[in-house]
Amino acid sequence: GYILMQGGMIEEAMSATGSHYHLGLETHKVPMLMHKQNRDKLISKFRDAVPKDKHEGGYILMQGGMSTCRHDTDHEELFRQESFFHYLFGVKEPNWYGVINVATGKTTLFIEHLPEAYAIWMGKINTPDHFRELYEVDEAGYGKDIASFMKDKNAKTIFVLKGKNSDSGCFFTPAKFEDIEKGPWAVDEDLLFPVLSECRVIKSPLEIEVMRYACKVSSDAHMEVMRRIRPGMTEYQLEAIFQYHAYYHGGCRHVGYTCICASGPNASVLHYGHAGAANSKVLEEKDMMMLDMGAEYHCYGADISRSFPCSGKFSADQKIIYEAVLASQQAVMDALKPGVSWPDMHILSNRVLLTKLKEHGFLQGDVDAMMNAHVGALFMPHGLGHLLGIDTHDVGGYPLGMERSTLPGLKSLRMGRKLEEGMILTVEPGCYFIEALLLPAFSNPQVSEFLNQEKIRKFLDFGGVRIEDDVVITKDGMENLTTVPRSVAEIEAIMAQGRQ
């Protein structure tokens, strides 16, 4: 059997020890061996999932990233590889295919056949043999020859990747080549997606090192923003500082998602920063900031949030909310280890947050009763965190057969499974004062008895706090890959450095 895919983008360094993704200077060297190991992992698991009589002559066909233009123009968008394809091959170029023989593990890449004019406008046209060596695969050819390749190999079954992304609700479009439906083979759309998705859930040691690098670069960029922020700047200038620092110092051309640089009331907008709310507010001395930004290296990305005062010093009110969220996050981190239920961690974070809010007079009554009434979802409507890797909301949070909760808060949790060694995920509790949630709650008898309306109303222009770190689950606990300090004293010290 074979696995066929198409896709991607990469800079390289070739040496006696093999080919690497490497952008020079002090950037991280990612060996192409990492992708070979990913393919080996897939093949091993796929053989177990597929009937043995389908190993020989069986191929899995996928299609990776395609180059696109902006709307109806000829402006070609900056390409970023499709994630499943990148996982298996680490290819930087668009419009490619790849094939893995399920029975033998033999890998073939199929590159785009470029016109001669490409050499004038885009650069040197390399041969299939060049890419065979660069990406350390067994063979390489042209995409136009896939059908004849399949026929020559006497393909009996072609397995294509088709499945539903549990976060977006979108389906992965199965790969195709010309006349795939007319060939002397069957096409299977069911077996590959759950196996390949599951492969991506547990990161290899080499993948963890790439993630460690992305987190370090992102952490350094966050701290640079903390040093340089001043009242009178704009939110978008903070975004610019982050992106500049991550690219200039870390080689991270892409970010994993739209940067959220929210100040004051904007910090209560969970996904602020989009085109309609484009990080454009002018910063004020009294603002509490909430910055959620993560750089991406070799398609592996960080996802880090930090909240801090624009002034450089926490006010009493800012410190209360911040330390309530920090206590919630620390309680979760202390409990993380293999076998722990992630939904249980979400519930734990809610309980700690509600307890702290009660201590400071925002809430009243019995915390257990608050938990039963889902009061926590009024202040933290999103989930505690999610799997992280090649995608910010990485695949595998809800494997086939696992249903998502319908309860407030928990229904927004992007992973419902138990923790396993090698998972990388975010721990991102928050506390927000969102009018769209709190104002209706004041007149809702199921929750209003717990709310100190007078005090909460005073915070309706506060915004919110989110503290988000990226952790890897170890055999007996977790390691925090994020290196941005979290305590009030440490944050104030970093911000003071930029004011000396």
Secondary structure, 3 states (H helix, E strand, C coil): CEEEECCCCCCEEEECCEEEECCCCCCCCEECHHHHHHHHHHHHHHHHHCCHHHCCCEEEECCCCCCCECCCCCCECCCCCCHHHHHHHCCCCCCCEEEEECCCCCEEEEECCCCCCHHHHCCCCCCHHHHHHHCCCCEEEEHHHHHHHHHHCCCCEEEECCCECCCCCCECCCCCCCCHHHCCCEEECCCHHHHHHHHHHCCCHHHHHHHHHHHHHHHHHHHHHHHHCCCCCEHHHHHHHHHHHHHHHHCCCEECCCCEEEEHHHHHCCCCCCCCCCCCCECCCCCEEEEEECEEECCEECCEEEEEECCCCCCHHHHHHHHHHHHHHHHHHHHCCCCCEHHHHHHHHHHHHHHHHHHCCCECCCHHHHHHCCCHHHHCCCCCCCECCCCCCCCCCCCCCCCCCCCCCHHHCCCCCECCCCCEEEECCEEECCHHHHHHHHCCCCCHHHECHHHHHCCCCCCEEECEEEEEECCCCEEECCCCCCCHHHHHHHHHHCCC
